[in-house]
Amino acid sequence: MKIRAIRAYQIDLPLHEGSYKWSGGNTVSVFDSTVVAVETDDGLTGWGEVCPLGPAYLPAYARGARAGIAEIAPQLIGADPIALDELNRRMDAAMRGHPYVKSAIDMACWDLLGQVAGLPVATLLGGHVGEDFVLYRAISQEAPDAMAAKIAGYRAEGYRRFQLKVGGDPDTDIERIRAAAAVLERGDKLIADANTGWSQHEAMRVADAVRDVDVYIEQPCYSYEECLAVRRHTNRPFVIDEVVDGIDMVVRAIADQAMDVINLKISKVGGLTRARQIRDLCVSMGIAMTIEDTWGGDITTAAIAHLAHSTPERLLFTSTDFNSYVTVAFADGAPQRKHGRMSASREPGLGVRPMMDVLGEPVFAVDDRR
């Protein structure tokens, strides 16, 4: 089997709630997502997706994803798409760094591998664990009372994990955390996610002020060293996210006892191949994980579901259902939230069938005739 063509599509994903706000004054109302099709000479097509969270969150942006895919796609024509380690080596040889550019291609090739094997990607990643898995709900940054008031509504939808977007003014963030914690019920979990928004001294203040609150502190500062200093200062369970950009960083963080949980984003590490390696290391070391991505629609949500559903329940802290946040569906067979939980498809591959009338025409295509 060889790659015959690679096509890329652009799709806008507006949010049901109008906008999504997090630290640093960042806000997004429409996500710019890139869908990739990898076609083979056997007539199969695998599908992937990458959707950066705007240009100011991580070193990734939507038009950069498409430009990068167009750059490396010609180097992949004729490659074996299911020899995944070699495929990733080939992508790394064609472009140094920029893992998010490679993620959708790697994801599409996992979809192909499942189709060829006649097995769901979750089975290839270790097997479905249980009937479904737990989800969290992100709470966009607003006034403390407004954020706390949303918890009851999300709980009514079945969510029991609530990721509070903080990382602004420390005094306001302390109020946000306390207001949200005051409305929690037994079995709920609260994560205060600063998304790198605090300086070290501000994070120390917040951590001290909520020492008596049942809350997880997530990625308080920009650098790993600052986060480690806060981790060593606080008695609250600790999550690292934005600094997790490869298996080498996870090895370092485990050695430093820098966290209780990591947030593993598929595109940030280059796709399912590298995400699986990190997931398996964390399982072997007893580190819990939130498994997700930067953002996305139906295909990204499917990939997240397969990785999360194949992860041991005791170490899957939570996961997410990005396609429920947005107003546009573009793939049949995509997983759907049910009572705050989700499951991966049992069909071969990712189990998604893109709606071509919604995707429209590709923004570019590279094939074996070029």
QUISULQUI-V118967 format. One record per helix or strand. SS is the DSSP state (helix for helix, strand for strand). FROM is the first residue (numbers start at 1). LEN is the number of residues. If there is no record, write none. Layout:
BEGIN
SS FROM LEN
SS FROM LEN
END
This chain:
BEGIN
strand 3 13
strand 20 2
helix 23 3
strand 27 2
strand 30 11
strand 45 6
helix 62 15
helix 84 11
helix 99 19
strand 120 1
helix 121 4
strand 133 7
helix 144 13
strand 161 5
helix 170 13
strand 189 5
helix 200 10
strand 216 3
helix 224 10
strand 238 3
helix 247 9
strand 261 5
helix 267 3
helix 272 14
strand 288 5
helix 298 12
helix 313 3
strand 316 4
helix 322 3
strand 326 1
strand 331 2
strand 338 1
strand 341 2
strand 349 1
strand 353 2
helix 356 4
strand 364 4
END
